[in-house]
Amino acid sequence: MKTIQVNNQKVLGSVSEAEIKAFRAKAAEAMEKLSKGTGAGNDFLGWLHLPSSITDEFMEDVEATAKTLQERCEYVVAVGIGGSYLGAKAVIEALSDTFAAYKPSKFPKILFAGQNIGEDYLSELKSLLEGKQFGIIVISKSGTTTEPAIAFRLLKEMLEAQVGKAEAAKRIVAVTDAKKGALRTLATAEGYKTFVIPDNVGGRFSVLTPVGLLPIAVAGFDIKKLVAGAQAMEKATAKDADDNIAEIYAMTRNALYTSGKKIEILVNFNPKLHFLGEWWKQLYGESEGKEHKGIFPASVDDTTDLHSMGQWIQEGERTIYETVISVADQQHSMVIPSDAENLDGLNYIAGKHVDEVNKMAELGTQLAHVDGGVPNIHIILPALTEFNLGELIYFFEKACGVSGYILGVNPFNQPGVEAYKKNMFALLNKPGYEAESKAIQSKLK
Ligand code: PA5
């Protein structure tokens, strides 16, 4: 089985091997904190052995629930935000036909809601679902997040009006905390099928729980292979070692950060990986951006963004480095045809696969950016398969835990996310926020 590879050799013009190795002891210490549960945020380490603890029985329950939704629905709306959204979105986009929305399929089309508070977004979604057979997977660990709560209230009302309360209850699945939160109370009262998000798994580390697995299974993908990939990576990165790729990535990015490279750009050369970049940004941004520290995670889709961000990356402030994800094998084969008249001058690449050209664009970009002072970490994904994506997800999670501990922060909390919520609730006069409402109103005068 081909596995993902990490190559950090193209950072060596910016930081030396010795500067990276200087983090060796801290990486070992971080690995020990994770394995012994002695670091900050140790009540949120459920993701660490999650892949190896998933049972066949559990996966069959997820698959059976997915089948019920597949049988009843043309569309399934996954309602959630942040960690309750991005993992499923990333995996489904990576594995799906790019034009799946416009093609017939034997599986329901997965739509997403609750990841914004867009009045137009929700109105247009409801208009699409008018008269359609649809179901809802509502996902919220806390069960109290405003964005998904609004979307769910609107969609639930619509579904009940369309098919009646009893049938709606068969098409709604809730993924939430075992006991706490409004969503748990509501799901119990309405008799929905539910799945539990374990207490010790934080939102951004939850893609391998039903948060991600259920929507991915409904979309028709093989969650057993996804989990098998994660299990393989759990094993491969379990022990502190010089060749542990999670440690190599964590040490390299901390060496770069210390040398003044404050921004990491995750680059893909495959448009199906756009949302993998969004998922990765949440994982690293929420885990490391605290105490006024942390690499700023950004992402680009190349070659598209070479025609927009390429100038900045090549010649802007030298505070960036890139982590490029290459996909070695494509799912399809397409050769550029020869043209007798050659009016477009493209015959020099006639007979080549489109991907050969893409790979040369990738190599040319890497060389140009490295020459321009942008160090490059290279991650090679054998193919866009469930197994390789499972490996990649766990790799990034493990490296994130190690990297956050090397940086000296608690990688598993997100205290900063609460600030906007407090203000929003105060502005909306939410019961319980009377003092905050008064204080915020005085700031607006
Ligand atoms: O990583 C996190 O914990 C957050 O991004 C949450 O996933 C996000 O805020 C959604 O929270 P919840 O699942 O409680 O609705």
Residues whose N, C-alpha, C, O or C-beta is under 5 A from the ligand:
A	BS01	PA5	I81 G82 G83 S84 I139 S140 K141 S142 G143 T145 G202 G203 R204
